[in-house]
Amino acid sequence: MEITQILGYIGFALIYFISLYYVGLNHWIVIEHNKIYKEFDAIKAEIAQLKKTA
């Protein structure tokens, strides 16, 4: 096996694992943003309810 093939395999493995890392990171960021937006919606609903009762 030549050194270029070995470097090619290593490069492919690096790209594969780095892409998996970023896909997982993006998925986590989307989940966290959804939690934050749900919290904001709950706060907005609570403020609207307080305005109705006041």
PDB file of N, H, CA, C and O in Angstrom:
ATOM      1  N   MET A   1       0.862  -1.182   0.000  1.00  0.00           N
ATOM      2  CA  MET A   1       0.000   0.000   0.000  1.00  0.00           C
ATOM      3  C   MET A   1       0.909   1.246   0.000  1.00  0.00           C
ATOM      4  O   MET A   1       1.895   1.315   0.733  1.00  0.00           O
ATOM      5  N   GLU A   2       0.554   2.194  -0.820  1.00  0.00           N
ATOM      6  H   GLU A   2      -0.247   2.137  -1.415  1.00  0.00           H
ATOM      7  CA  GLU A   2       1.370   3.396  -0.912  1.00  0.00           C
ATOM      8  C   GLU A   2       0.985   4.402   0.161  1.00  0.00           C
ATOM      9  O   GLU A   2      -0.096   4.340   0.747  1.00  0.00           O
ATOM     10  N   ILE A   3       1.895   5.319   0.396  1.00  0.00           N
ATOM     11  H   ILE A   3       2.773   5.370  -0.080  1.00  0.00           H
ATOM     12  CA  ILE A   3       1.657   6.341   1.420  1.00  0.00           C
ATOM     13  C   ILE A   3       0.480   7.237   1.030  1.00  0.00           C
ATOM     14  O   ILE A   3      -0.240   7.724   1.901  1.00  0.00           O
ATOM     15  N   THR A   4       0.277   7.457  -0.277  1.00  0.00           N
ATOM     16  H   THR A   4       0.862   7.061  -0.985  1.00  0.00           H
ATOM     17  CA  THR A   4      -0.846   8.312  -0.699  1.00  0.00           C
ATOM     18  C   THR A   4      -2.178   7.657  -0.379  1.00  0.00           C
ATOM     19  O   THR A   4      -3.135   8.347  -0.028  1.00  0.00           O
ATOM     20  N   GLN A   5      -2.257   6.334  -0.493  1.00  0.00           N
ATOM     21  H   GLN A   5      -1.479   5.774  -0.778  1.00  0.00           H
ATOM     22  CA  GLN A   5      -3.498   5.644  -0.137  1.00  0.00           C
ATOM     23  C   GLN A   5      -3.760   5.751   1.356  1.00  0.00           C
ATOM     24  O   GLN A   5      -4.890   5.990   1.781  1.00  0.00           O
ATOM     25  N   ILE A   6      -2.717   5.574   2.146  1.00  0.00           N
ATOM     26  H   ILE A   6      -1.798   5.380   1.801  1.00  0.00           H
ATOM     27  CA  ILE A   6      -2.871   5.672   3.604  1.00  0.00           C
ATOM     28  C   ILE A   6      -3.322   7.086   3.988  1.00  0.00           C
ATOM     29  O   ILE A   6      -4.235   7.252   4.798  1.00  0.00           O
ATOM     30  N   LEU A   7      -2.680   8.098   3.405  1.00  0.00           N
ATOM     31  H   LEU A   7      -1.939   7.964   2.747  1.00  0.00           H
ATOM     32  CA  LEU A   7      -3.072   9.481   3.688  1.00  0.00           C
ATOM     33  C   LEU A   7      -4.497   9.754   3.217  1.00  0.00           C
ATOM     34  O   LEU A   7      -5.232  10.507   3.856  1.00  0.00           O
ATOM     35  N   GLY A   8      -4.879   9.153   2.117  1.00  0.00           N
ATOM     36  H   GLY A   8      -4.282   8.542   1.598  1.00  0.00           H
ATOM     37  CA  GLY A   8      -6.247   9.306   1.615  1.00  0.00           C
ATOM     38  C   GLY A   8      -7.261   8.729   2.584  1.00  0.00           C
ATOM     39  O   GLY A   8      -8.287   9.348   2.867  1.00  0.00           O
ATOM     40  N   TYR A   9      -6.965   7.532   3.095  1.00  0.00           N
ATOM     41  H   TYR A   9      -6.132   7.030   2.865  1.00  0.00           H
ATOM     42  CA  TYR A   9      -7.875   6.914   4.073  1.00  0.00           C
ATOM     43  C   TYR A   9      -7.964   7.749   5.349  1.00  0.00           C
ATOM     44  O   TYR A   9      -9.049   7.944   5.897  1.00  0.00           O
ATOM     45  N   ILE A  10      -6.828   8.234   5.811  1.00  0.00           N
ATOM     46  H   ILE A  10      -5.946   8.075   5.366  1.00  0.00           H
ATOM     47  CA  ILE A  10      -6.815   9.062   7.024  1.00  0.00           C
ATOM     48  C   ILE A  10      -7.596  10.353   6.789  1.00  0.00           C
ATOM     49  O   ILE A  10      -8.371  10.776   7.647  1.00  0.00           O
ATOM     50  N   GLY A  11      -7.396  10.974   5.636  1.00  0.00           N
ATOM     51  H   GLY A  11      -6.766  10.630   4.939  1.00  0.00           H
ATOM     52  CA  GLY A  11      -8.126  12.193   5.305  1.00  0.00           C
ATOM     53  C   GLY A  11      -9.622  11.954   5.232  1.00  0.00           C
ATOM     54  O   GLY A  11     -10.411  12.757   5.731  1.00  0.00           O
ATOM     55  N   PHE A  12     -10.016  10.839   4.604  1.00  0.00           N
ATOM     56  H   PHE A  12      -9.375  10.187   4.198  1.00  0.00           H
ATOM     57  CA  PHE A  12     -11.434  10.510   4.520  1.00  0.00           C
ATOM     58  C   PHE A  12     -12.026  10.300   5.914  1.00  0.00           C
ATOM     59  O   PHE A  12     -13.119  10.786   6.205  1.00  0.00           O
ATOM     60  N   ALA A  13     -11.304   9.576   6.775  1.00  0.00           N
ATOM     61  H   ALA A  13     -10.417   9.181   6.538  1.00  0.00           H
ATOM     62  CA  ALA A  13     -11.794   9.330   8.134  1.00  0.00           C
ATOM     63  C   ALA A  13     -11.925  10.647   8.900  1.00  0.00           C
ATOM     64  O   ALA A  13     -12.897  10.844   9.629  1.00  0.00           O
ATOM     65  N   LEU A  14     -10.962  11.542   8.740  1.00  0.00           N
ATOM     66  H   LEU A  14     -10.173  11.381   8.147  1.00  0.00           H
ATOM     67  CA  LEU A  14     -11.038  12.840   9.420  1.00  0.00           C
ATOM     68  C   LEU A  14     -12.253  13.632   8.954  1.00  0.00           C
ATOM     69  O   LEU A  14     -12.992  14.178   9.772  1.00  0.00           O
ATOM     70  N   ILE A  15     -12.459  13.694   7.653  1.00  0.00           N
ATOM     71  H   ILE A  15     -11.858  13.251   6.988  1.00  0.00           H
ATOM     72  CA  ILE A  15     -13.608  14.431   7.114  1.00  0.00           C
ATOM     73  C   ILE A  15     -14.904  13.808   7.613  1.00  0.00           C
ATOM     74  O   ILE A  15     -15.834  14.527   7.978  1.00  0.00           O
ATOM     75  N   TYR A  16     -14.976  12.484   7.633  1.00  0.00           N
ATOM     76  H   TYR A  16     -14.221  11.900   7.337  1.00  0.00           H
ATOM     77  CA  TYR A  16     -16.180  11.786   8.078  1.00  0.00           C
ATOM     78  C   TYR A  16     -16.499  12.112   9.531  1.00  0.00           C
ATOM     79  O   TYR A  16     -17.635  12.464   9.850  1.00  0.00           O
ATOM     80  N   PHE A  17     -15.513  12.001  10.414  1.00  0.00           N
ATOM     81  H   PHE A  17     -14.590  11.715  10.155  1.00  0.00           H
ATOM     82  CA  PHE A  17     -15.780  12.235  11.835  1.00  0.00           C
ATOM     83  C   PHE A  17     -16.015  13.711  12.133  1.00  0.00           C
ATOM     84  O   PHE A  17     -16.823  14.039  13.003  1.00  0.00           O
ATOM     85  N   ILE A  18     -15.333  14.600  11.437  1.00  0.00           N
ATOM     86  H   ILE A  18     -14.677  14.334  10.731  1.00  0.00           H
ATOM     87  CA  ILE A  18     -15.578  16.031  11.633  1.00  0.00           C
ATOM     88  C   ILE A  18     -16.988  16.393  11.181  1.00  0.00           C
ATOM     89  O   ILE A  18     -17.666  17.177  11.845  1.00  0.00           O
ATOM     90  N   SER A  19     -17.439  15.833  10.062  1.00  0.00           N
ATOM     91  H   SER A  19     -16.888  15.196   9.523  1.00  0.00           H
ATOM     92  CA  SER A  19     -18.795  16.122   9.603  1.00  0.00           C
ATOM     93  C   SER A  19     -19.827  15.563  10.581  1.00  0.00           C
ATOM     94  O   SER A  19     -20.845  16.207  10.831  1.00  0.00           O
ATOM     95  N   LEU A  20     -19.582  14.379  11.136  1.00  0.00           N
ATOM     96  H   LEU A  20     -18.755  13.856  10.933  1.00  0.00           H
ATOM     97  CA  LEU A  20     -20.501  13.840  12.150  1.00  0.00           C
ATOM     98  C   LEU A  20     -20.562  14.753  13.368  1.00  0.00           C
ATOM     99  O   LEU A  20     -21.634  14.972  13.933  1.00  0.00           O
ATOM    100  N   TYR A  21     -19.412  15.283  13.770  1.00  0.00           N
ATOM    101  H   TYR A  21     -18.542  15.105  13.312  1.00  0.00           H
ATOM    102  CA  TYR A  21     -19.362  16.184  14.916  1.00  0.00           C
ATOM    103  C   TYR A  21     -20.206  17.429  14.662  1.00  0.00           C
ATOM    104  O   TYR A  21     -20.991  17.835  15.520  1.00  0.00           O
ATOM    105  N   TYR A  22     -20.046  18.036  13.485  1.00  0.00           N
ATOM    106  H   TYR A  22     -19.408  17.706  12.789  1.00  0.00           H
ATOM    107  CA  TYR A  22     -20.788  19.261  13.205  1.00  0.00           C
ATOM    108  C   TYR A  22     -22.278  19.011  13.029  1.00  0.00           C
ATOM    109  O   TYR A  22     -23.088  19.861  13.397  1.00  0.00           O
ATOM    110  N   VAL A  23     -22.659  17.864  12.473  1.00  0.00           N
ATOM    111  H   VAL A  23     -22.001  17.173  12.173  1.00  0.00           H
ATOM    112  CA  VAL A  23     -24.079  17.527  12.370  1.00  0.00           C
ATOM    113  C   VAL A  23     -24.665  17.383  13.776  1.00  0.00           C
ATOM    114  O   VAL A  23     -25.757  17.884  14.041  1.00  0.00           O
ATOM    115  N   GLY A  24     -23.965  16.716  14.663  1.00  0.00           N
ATOM    116  H   GLY A  24     -23.077  16.309  14.447  1.00  0.00           H
ATOM    117  CA  GLY A  24     -24.439  16.573  16.041  1.00  0.00           C
ATOM    118  C   GLY A  24     -24.504  17.908  16.751  1.00  0.00           C
ATOM    119  O   GLY A  24     -25.448  18.167  17.497  1.00  0.00           O
ATOM    120  N   LEU A  25     -23.511  18.763  16.531  1.00  0.00           N
ATOM    121  H   LEU A  25     -22.743  18.552  15.925  1.00  0.00           H
ATOM    122  CA  LEU A  25     -23.500  20.080  17.155  1.00  0.00           C
ATOM    123  C   LEU A  25     -24.659  20.921  16.658  1.00  0.00           C
ATOM    124  O   LEU A  25     -25.325  21.586  17.452  1.00  0.00           O
ATOM    125  N   ASN A  26     -24.913  20.903  15.353  1.00  0.00           N
ATOM    126  H   ASN A  26     -24.373  20.363  14.708  1.00  0.00           H
ATOM    127  CA  ASN A  26     -26.031  21.672  14.799  1.00  0.00           C
ATOM    128  C   ASN A  26     -27.356  21.159  15.338  1.00  0.00           C
ATOM    129  O   ASN A  26     -28.255  21.949  15.626  1.00  0.00           O
ATOM    130  N   HIS A  27     -27.488  19.843  15.477  1.00  0.00           N
ATOM    131  H   HIS A  27     -26.758  19.201  15.243  1.00  0.00           H
ATOM    132  CA  HIS A  27     -28.715  19.264  16.024  1.00  0.00           C
ATOM    133  C   HIS A  27     -28.924  19.739  17.462  1.00  0.00           C
ATOM    134  O   HIS A  27     -30.044  20.075  17.846  1.00  0.00           O
ATOM    135  N   TRP A  28     -27.866  19.770  18.248  1.00  0.00           N
ATOM    136  H   TRP A  28     -26.956  19.497  17.936  1.00  0.00           H
ATOM    137  CA  TRP A  28     -27.966  20.229  19.630  1.00  0.00           C
ATOM    138  C   TRP A  28     -28.356  21.701  19.679  1.00  0.00           C
ATOM    139  O   TRP A  28     -29.179  22.094  20.506  1.00  0.00           O
ATOM    140  N   ILE A  29     -27.773  22.523  18.800  1.00  0.00           N
ATOM    141  H   ILE A  29     -27.104  22.204  18.128  1.00  0.00           H
ATOM    142  CA  ILE A  29     -28.094  23.952  18.773  1.00  0.00           C
ATOM    143  C   ILE A  29     -29.569  24.158  18.430  1.00  0.00           C
ATOM    144  O   ILE A  29     -30.229  25.002  19.035  1.00  0.00           O
ATOM    145  N   VAL A  30     -30.087  23.405  17.478  1.00  0.00           N
ATOM    146  H   VAL A  30     -29.551  22.719  16.987  1.00  0.00           H
ATOM    147  CA  VAL A  30     -31.502  23.524  17.107  1.00  0.00           C
ATOM    148  C   VAL A  30     -32.387  23.145  18.284  1.00  0.00           C
ATOM    149  O   VAL A  30     -33.388  23.816  18.538  1.00  0.00           O
ATOM    150  N   ILE A  31     -32.047  22.096  18.999  1.00  0.00           N
ATOM    151  H   ILE A  31     -31.234  21.551  18.793  1.00  0.00           H
ATOM    152  CA  ILE A  31     -32.838  21.679  20.161  1.00  0.00           C
ATOM    153  C   ILE A  31     -32.834  22.777  21.230  1.00  0.00           C
ATOM    154  O   ILE A  31     -33.878  23.083  21.806  1.00  0.00           O
ATOM    155  N   GLU A  32     -31.672  23.367  21.496  1.00  0.00           N
ATOM    156  H   GLU A  32     -30.824  23.119  21.028  1.00  0.00           H
ATOM    157  CA  GLU A  32     -31.583  24.418  22.504  1.00  0.00           C
ATOM    158  C   GLU A  32     -32.379  25.651  22.080  1.00  0.00           C
ATOM    159  O   GLU A  32     -33.053  26.262  22.910  1.00  0.00           O
ATOM    160  N   HIS A  33     -32.313  26.021  20.817  1.00  0.00           N
ATOM    161  H   HIS A  33     -31.766  25.525  20.142  1.00  0.00           H
ATOM    162  CA  HIS A  33     -33.084  27.173  20.336  1.00  0.00           C
ATOM    163  C   HIS A  33     -34.576  26.925  20.476  1.00  0.00           C
ATOM    164  O   HIS A  33     -35.326  27.828  20.846  1.00  0.00           O
ATOM    165  N   ASN A  34     -35.014  25.696  20.181  1.00  0.00           N
ATOM    166  H   ASN A  34     -34.405  24.962  19.880  1.00  0.00           H
ATOM    167  CA  ASN A  34     -36.433  25.374  20.329  1.00  0.00           C
ATOM    168  C   ASN A  34     -36.868  25.502  21.783  1.00  0.00           C
ATOM    169  O   ASN A  34     -37.968  25.983  22.058  1.00  0.00           O
ATOM    170  N   LYS A  35     -36.019  25.077  22.716  1.00  0.00           N
ATOM    171  H   LYS A  35     -35.127  24.686  22.492  1.00  0.00           H
ATOM    172  CA  LYS A  35     -36.347  25.230  24.136  1.00  0.00           C
ATOM    173  C   LYS A  35     -36.485  26.700  24.499  1.00  0.00           C
ATOM    174  O   LYS A  35     -37.414  27.085  25.209  1.00  0.00           O
ATOM    175  N   ILE A  36     -35.560  27.521  24.013  1.00  0.00           N
ATOM    176  H   ILE A  36     -34.806  27.208  23.436  1.00  0.00           H
ATOM    177  CA  ILE A  36     -35.588  28.956  24.325  1.00  0.00           C
ATOM    178  C   ILE A  36     -36.843  29.596  23.743  1.00  0.00           C
ATOM    179  O   ILE A  36     -37.499  30.390  24.416  1.00  0.00           O
ATOM    180  N   TYR A  37     -37.187  29.256  22.488  1.00  0.00           N
ATOM    181  H   TYR A  37     -36.654  28.610  21.941  1.00  0.00           H
ATOM    182  CA  TYR A  37     -38.370  29.844  21.865  1.00  0.00           C
ATOM    183  C   TYR A  37     -39.644  29.413  22.587  1.00  0.00           C
ATOM    184  O   TYR A  37     -40.575  30.206  22.723  1.00  0.00           O
ATOM    185  N   LYS A  38     -39.693  28.169  23.048  1.00  0.00           N
ATOM    186  H   LYS A  38     -38.937  27.525  22.937  1.00  0.00           H
ATOM    187  CA  LYS A  38     -40.864  27.723  23.813  1.00  0.00           C
ATOM    188  C   LYS A  38     -40.977  28.519  25.112  1.00  0.00           C
ATOM    189  O   LYS A  38     -42.077  28.879  25.534  1.00  0.00           O
ATOM    190  N   GLU A  39     -39.849  28.787  25.735  1.00  0.00           N
ATOM    191  H   GLU A  39     -38.956  28.495  25.392  1.00  0.00           H
ATOM    192  CA  GLU A  39     -39.847  29.573  26.976  1.00  0.00           C
ATOM    193  C   GLU A  39     -40.340  31.001  26.703  1.00  0.00           C
ATOM    194  O   GLU A  39     -41.126  31.546  27.479  1.00  0.00           O
ATOM    195  N   PHE A  40     -39.879  31.602  25.605  1.00  0.00           N
ATOM    196  H   PHE A  40     -39.241  31.160  24.975  1.00  0.00           H
ATOM    197  CA  PHE A  40     -40.342  32.943  25.241  1.00  0.00           C
ATOM    198  C   PHE A  40     -41.841  32.956  24.963  1.00  0.00           C
ATOM    199  O   PHE A  40     -42.543  33.882  25.369  1.00  0.00           O
ATOM    200  N   ASP A  41     -42.327  31.937  24.276  1.00  0.00           N
ATOM    201  H   ASP A  41     -41.757  31.185  23.947  1.00  0.00           H
ATOM    202  CA  ASP A  41     -43.764  31.860  23.991  1.00  0.00           C
ATOM    203  C   ASP A  41     -44.562  31.741  25.282  1.00  0.00           C
ATOM    204  O   ASP A  41     -45.626  32.347  25.411  1.00  0.00           O
ATOM    205  N   ALA A  42     -44.060  30.968  26.236  1.00  0.00           N
ATOM    206  H   ALA A  42     -43.196  30.476  26.131  1.00  0.00           H
ATOM    207  CA  ALA A  42     -44.748  30.832  27.511  1.00  0.00           C
ATOM    208  C   ALA A  42     -44.761  32.166  28.256  1.00  0.00           C
ATOM    209  O   ALA A  42     -45.768  32.522  28.868  1.00  0.00           O
ATOM    210  N   ILE A  43     -43.663  32.897  28.208  1.00  0.00           N
ATOM    211  H   ILE A  43     -42.845  32.607  27.711  1.00  0.00           H
ATOM    212  CA  ILE A  43     -43.598  34.209  28.867  1.00  0.00           C
ATOM    213  C   ILE A  43     -44.570  35.181  28.198  1.00  0.00           C
ATOM    214  O   ILE A  43     -45.274  35.926  28.880  1.00  0.00           O
ATOM    215  N   LYS A  44     -44.607  35.173  26.867  1.00  0.00           N
ATOM    216  H   LYS A  44     -44.036  34.568  26.313  1.00  0.00           H
ATOM    217  CA  LYS A  44     -45.538  36.048  26.149  1.00  0.00           C
ATOM    218  C   LYS A  44     -46.982  35.735  26.512  1.00  0.00           C
ATOM    219  O   LYS A  44     -47.784  36.643  26.728  1.00  0.00           O
ATOM    220  N   ALA A  45     -47.312  34.450  26.580  1.00  0.00           N
ATOM    221  H   ALA A  45     -46.661  33.712  26.404  1.00  0.00           H
ATOM    222  CA  ALA A  45     -48.673  34.048  26.933  1.00  0.00           C
ATOM    223  C   ALA A  45     -49.011  34.480  28.356  1.00  0.00           C
ATOM    224  O   ALA A  45     -50.130  34.915  28.629  1.00  0.00           O
ATOM    225  N   GLU A  46     -48.046  34.361  29.254  1.00  0.00           N
ATOM    226  H   GLU A  46     -47.137  34.008  29.032  1.00  0.00           H
ATOM    227  CA  GLU A  46     -48.285  34.769  30.635  1.00  0.00           C
ATOM    228  C   GLU A  46     -48.497  36.279  30.726  1.00  0.00           C
ATOM    229  O   GLU A  46     -49.368  36.740  31.464  1.00  0.00           O
ATOM    230  N   ILE A  47     -47.711  37.044  29.984  1.00  0.00           N
ATOM    231  H   ILE A  47     -47.004  36.669  29.385  1.00  0.00           H
ATOM    232  CA  ILE A  47     -47.870  38.511  29.982  1.00  0.00           C
ATOM    233  C   ILE A  47     -49.228  38.874  29.405  1.00  0.00           C
ATOM    234  O   ILE A  47     -49.916  39.743  29.942  1.00  0.00           O
ATOM    235  N   ALA A  48     -49.624  38.221  28.316  1.00  0.00           N
ATOM    236  H   ALA A  48     -49.066  37.516  27.880  1.00  0.00           H
ATOM    237  CA  ALA A  48     -50.931  38.504  27.721  1.00  0.00           C
ATOM    238  C   ALA A  48     -52.055  38.187  28.709  1.00  0.00           C
ATOM    239  O   ALA A  48     -53.036  38.925  28.801  1.00  0.00           O
ATOM    240  N   GLN A  49     -51.903  37.083  29.444  1.00  0.00           N
ATOM    241  H   GLN A  49     -51.106  36.484  29.369  1.00  0.00           H
ATOM    242  CA  GLN A  49     -52.926  36.716  30.441  1.00  0.00           C
ATOM    243  C   GLN A  49     -52.978  37.756  31.565  1.00  0.00           C
ATOM    244  O   GLN A  49     -54.061  38.115  32.025  1.00  0.00           O
ATOM    245  N   LEU A  50     -51.826  38.234  32.002  1.00  0.00           N
ATOM    246  H   LEU A  50     -50.946  37.942  31.628  1.00  0.00           H
ATOM    247  CA  LEU A  50     -51.794  39.256  33.052  1.00  0.00           C
ATOM    248  C   LEU A  50     -52.398  40.563  32.572  1.00  0.00           C
ATOM    249  O   LEU A  50     -53.042  41.265  33.351  1.00  0.00           O
ATOM    250  N   LYS A  51     -52.208  40.898  31.324  1.00  0.00           N
ATOM    251  H   LYS A  51     -51.685  40.327  30.691  1.00  0.00           H
ATOM    252  CA  LYS A  51     -52.811  42.125  30.768  1.00  0.00           C
ATOM    253  C   LYS A  51     -54.329  42.000  30.710  1.00  0.00           C
ATOM    254  O   LYS A  51     -55.042  42.975  30.946  1.00  0.00           O
ATOM    255  N   LYS A  52     -54.825  40.806  30.397  1.00  0.00           N
ATOM    256  H   LYS A  52     -54.245  40.014  30.205  1.00  0.00           H
ATOM    257  CA  LYS A  52     -56.272  40.586  30.339  1.00  0.00           C
ATOM    258  C   LYS A  52     -56.896  40.745  31.726  1.00  0.00           C
ATOM    259  O   LYS A  52     -57.965  41.341  31.862  1.00  0.00           O
ATOM    260  N   THR A  53     -56.229  40.213  32.755  1.00  0.00           N
ATOM    261  H   THR A  53     -55.361  39.730  32.644  1.00  0.00           H
ATOM    262  CA  THR A  53     -56.809  40.250  34.088  1.00  0.00           C
ATOM    263  C   THR A  53     -56.653  41.618  34.746  1.00  0.00           C
ATOM    264  O   THR A  53     -57.401  41.951  35.665  1.00  0.00           O
ATOM    265  N   ALA A  54     -55.698  42.402  34.289  1.00  0.00           N
ATOM    266  H   ALA A  54     -55.091  42.132  33.542  1.00  0.00           H
ATOM    267  CA  ALA A  54     -55.465  43.706  34.923  1.00  0.00           C
ATOM    268  C   ALA A  54     -56.402  44.767  34.394  1.00  0.00           C
ATOM    269  O   ALA A  54     -56.337  45.919  34.824  1.00  0.00           O
TER     270      ALA A  54
END
